[in-house]
Amino acid sequence: MENNLKEKTIFVIGINSELAQIVSNILKKKNWKIYATTRQINALDDNIHEFHLDVQNELDFIHLKDKIKNLSFDCIINFSGIAISDAVECLDELELKKQLDVNLFGLLRIIKYFSKNLKPNGRLINISSMAQYGIFPFLAPYSLSKASADILLNNFSLESNIKTVSIRPGAVATKFWEKSIELNEKNFNNHKDEKFKKEKEFLIQNANNNVLHAKNPINVAQKIAQIIELKNPKKVYNIGLDAKIAKLSRFLPLGFVDFLVRFIFNKRINK
């Protein structure tokens, strides 16, 4: 009986994320009971209760809400997300809508359909990104979605008095970057005048480098697991030196930040 009283439950949205899987493995060892969603049920672990959910499909939320109506969670954490990259002047509206549908409206649906399953002292955590500071060229769709989601999350907390946390990692060495290259390749191929040829080549190279050399996902996952278990977590966590540097842009004149970013970006693409 004592073990049952101490048992905590977490609802992981997007368990197929590498970070989500590592975090779940850490929490399992600490006797957390794990429920999770995925677009494709893979039976990753017998100790994880998986449900089907596509965050772009509101009908999935309606069906799942009924299935979990008798469950309560100490924490709901959202790992789902995509990153669309393109020059603003070339950005397809449908691509922007896709970006917002996953990263922003997906979070909204999580709040609407699952927040009532949180225990009285439960918290809702969203995996954001340092991109939300909005200072990364050709990442406007992704940056916009993350910044908007952070505003949505904080306003939900103000209105409901439910604890929320935004975790903003820097670059992490996961397959997220490989998927992003595949997702965005057609966007840059649409630039028939090759105006952004150098930029495209640099972004692909940088994404490939991140797969190999960015922050170790195990270290990031350990930090996320620590945040989940905190009694009184902060509202925002920036993980990684690059994320902390990006945060500094908030305290400097925007003109100076833009000059610095443009100088560094141009220097890197013209190596």
Secondary structure by P-SEA (a helix, b strand, c coil): ccccccbbbbbbcccccaaaaaaaaaaaaabbbbbbccccccccccccbbbbbccccaaaaaaaaaaaccccccbbbbccccccccccccccaaaaaaaaaccaaaaaaaaaccccccccccbbbbbcccccccccccaaaaaaaaaaaaaaaaaaaaacccbbbbbbbcccccaaaaaaaaacaaaaaacccccaaaaaaaaaaaaaaaacccccaaaaaaaaaaaaacccccccccccaaaaaaaacccccaaaaaaaaaaaaaaaaac
